[in-house]
């Protein structure tokens, strides 16, 4: 299951939704995540201006629970 604590351990901080989707191979949409600010900031992983995820809503936890464990989990 994807958690904010696990994201911070892996990436060294909060990152954008695109980086999370790429790492965990889940399809998170805008409404699945809680964001730091209402405007974009620099993602420390991909170095692009994106909205930075600081938490997840219940729907994101459900999506990650049913995801099969792969080599990226």
C-alpha positions as a printed Julia matrix, in Angstrom:
73×3 Matrix{Float64}:
  0.0    0.0     0.0
  1.27   3.44   -0.86
  1.59   5.86    2.06
  3.05   9.32    2.38
  5.65   8.03    4.85
  6.82   5.43    2.31
  7.0    8.07   -0.45
  9.2   10.29    1.72
 11.51   7.35    2.55
 11.9    6.37   -1.11
 12.18   9.79   -2.75
 13.56  11.81    0.17
 10.56  14.13    0.21
  7.15  14.74   -1.3
  6.93  14.38   -5.09
  4.37  14.89   -7.86
  1.56  12.48   -8.75
  3.25  11.54  -12.04
  6.32  10.23  -10.19
  4.15   8.23   -7.78
  2.16   6.71  -10.66
  5.37   5.78  -12.45
  6.98   4.2    -9.37
  3.96   2.21   -8.13
  2.18   1.67  -11.48
 -1.17   2.83  -10.15
 -3.46   5.31  -11.86
 -3.96   8.07   -9.3
 -6.09  10.96  -10.49
 -6.19  14.53   -9.2
 -8.97  13.79   -6.69
 -7.06  10.87   -5.1
 -4.36  13.12   -3.66
 -3.99  15.99   -1.21
 -1.68  18.74   -2.37
  0.8   21.03   -0.62
 -0.13  24.27   -2.33
 -2.82  25.31   -4.82
 -0.13  26.1    -7.39
  2.75  24.08   -8.9
  6.18  23.74   -7.33
  9.38  22.03   -8.43
  9.24  18.24   -8.01
 12.55  17.07   -6.49
 12.42  13.79   -8.45
 11.55  14.75  -12.06
 12.59  18.43  -11.81
  9.33  19.62  -13.42
  6.85  22.19  -12.15
  3.98  20.06  -10.82
  1.56  19.97   -7.89
  3.31  18.25   -4.97
  1.39  15.46   -3.2
  1.41  15.6     0.61
 -1.21  12.97    1.37
 -3.73  10.55   -0.04
 -7.49  10.24    0.13
 -9.27   6.97    0.86
 -9.71   6.21   -2.85
 -5.93   6.18   -3.36
 -5.47   3.66   -0.54
 -8.12   1.41   -2.09
 -6.4    1.58   -5.5
 -3.02   0.7    -4.01
 -4.39  -2.18   -1.91
 -5.68  -4.05   -4.95
 -2.5   -3.51   -6.95
 -0.42  -6.68   -7.31
  3.01  -6.48   -5.78
  5.59  -6.08   -8.5
  9.25  -5.3    -8.6
  8.51  -1.61   -8.08
  6.38  -1.98   -4.91
